[in-house]
Amino acid sequence: MQSKLPNVGTTIFTKMALLAKKHSAINLAQGFPEFGMPEFLQERLAAHTKLGRNQYAPSPGLPILQEQIAALVERCYQNTVNPSESVTITSGATEALFVAIQAFVEQGDEVIVFDPAYDSYAPAIKLAGGKSIHIALRSPNFKIDWDEVRSKVSKKTSVIMLNTPHNPCGSVIDENDLKELKDIVLKNGLILISDEVYEHIIFDNKKHLSINTDPELFEHSVVLSSFGKTFHCTGWKMGYCVAPKELTTEFRKVHQFVTFSSFTPAQFALAEMLEQYPEHISALGAFYQDKRDVLVNALQTTSFKPLPCYGSYFLNVDYSAVSDKNDIEFSEILTEEFGVATIPISVFYDKAPNDKILRLCFAKNENTLLQATEKLAQL
Ligand SMILES: Cc1ncc(COP(=O)(O)O)c(C=O)c1O
């Protein structure tokens, strides 16, 4: 049998988690919060399960949750969408990404992917019969070179994958990026898949430039998000897709055959959370900015140099002052000998530059971040 994904093996996340466990290292590798989720959500999940809301939800999602998401999109980005026609609940953003790619990428299509990229994009594109056209973003700012994008768009290009705020770069798009992106998408008749799972985790008074803010570009886009990031419940695997009616129709054709529908009691609980605690979302940026600042300040006592981070819960550090080993080797040494697990960012590239950069997750308690930096200070 020939593998459909011959180059896919055990991911670095699994590898690093195992290595961290084996060496009792502090795990700043995997991107999940160390702290609990809002109690209200936990209670409502239990309540709805007890109330017997345990059967299939409608495939596009529960209307009350679709309505709350439409209200959120209106409040945050002034985009008015019809909840039943434009909002689809998915089993995490990973499902939404997979579905969107299967829905819009045909055999032989080319898809623009900015590296470093979330690891599910390229395999999903390959399974759809498409070809990823990788464009490497360069440290320390990881800005998109729009002339390079124009030079790589061809007659075969059908989709651009965007991620803002960006994992693992911590970068965000600005007004000029949005303008350039719009120009390219509209002129070439492309579809934009916009991965905005960290939409509410943005710092330094920057505004998240969601594709929802641009009515014309939105008409050609699907915007994906994740409740896992927003409500500290990555294990719930709950996400959603907001898109114009025509694209939503195609998206749902695939979604119904991937999962049909997503976890019913969680949909009830999330709808109530969104309605009753809007302040959770408005406070999320400040909550994570404090954590970023704790880590950045503590790193001043080490030889690791933090790179700019404007959003997401990841901070990249340049370790070139400490070692000239490549990032994979160095991350293993850090875990095994110094007790801190991180992710080498070369794994997010198709062709990695020879950077000396590691990704640190700061969705952790202050103590964990301080203990980790104490260990890093030994180098
Ligand atoms: C950029 C990006 N997109 C998508 C996802 C997937 O989100 P979910 O856990 O909701 O599937 C993640 C999770 O780490 C991510 O970092």
The ligand as an SDF file (V2000), in Angstrom:
LIG
                    3D

 16 16  0  0  0  0  0  0  0  0999 V2000
   -2.9350   28.4030   14.2800 C   0  0  0  0  0  0  0  0  0  0  0  0
   -3.8390   27.3420   14.7730 C   0  0  0  0  0  0  0  0  0  0  0  0
   -4.8830   26.9720   14.0350 N   0  0  0  0  0  0  0  0  0  0  0  0
   -5.7320   26.0200   14.4310 C   0  0  0  0  0  0  0  0  0  0  0  0
   -5.5720   25.3860   15.6400 C   0  0  0  0  0  0  0  0  0  0  0  0
   -6.5390   24.2960   16.0330 C   0  0  0  0  0  0  0  0  0  0  0  0
   -7.5050   24.6860   16.9340 O   0  0  0  0  0  0  0  0  0  0  0  0
   -8.4350   23.6000   17.6310 P   0  0  0  0  0  0  0  0  0  0  0  0
   -7.7220   23.1110   18.8360 O   0  0  0  0  0  0  0  0  0  0  0  0
   -9.7040   24.3320   17.9270 O   0  0  0  0  0  0  0  0  0  0  0  0
   -8.6520   22.4890   16.6500 O   0  0  0  0  0  0  0  0  0  0  0  0
   -4.4920   25.7210   16.4580 C   0  0  0  0  0  0  0  0  0  0  0  0
   -4.2700   25.0100   17.7260 C   0  0  0  0  0  0  0  0  0  0  0  0
   -3.1760   24.9630   18.2370 O   0  0  0  0  0  0  0  0  0  0  0  0
   -3.6000   26.7330   16.0190 C   0  0  0  0  0  0  0  0  0  0  0  0
   -2.5530   27.1040   16.7530 O   0  0  0  0  0  0  0  0  0  0  0  0
  1  2  1  0
  2  3  1  0
  2 15  2  0
  3  4  2  0
  4  5  1  0
  5  6  1  0
  5 12  2  0
  6  7  1  0
  7  8  1  0
  8  9  2  0
  8 10  1  0
  8 11  1  0
 12 13  1  0
 12 15  1  0
 13 14  2  0
 15 16  1  0
M  END
$$$$
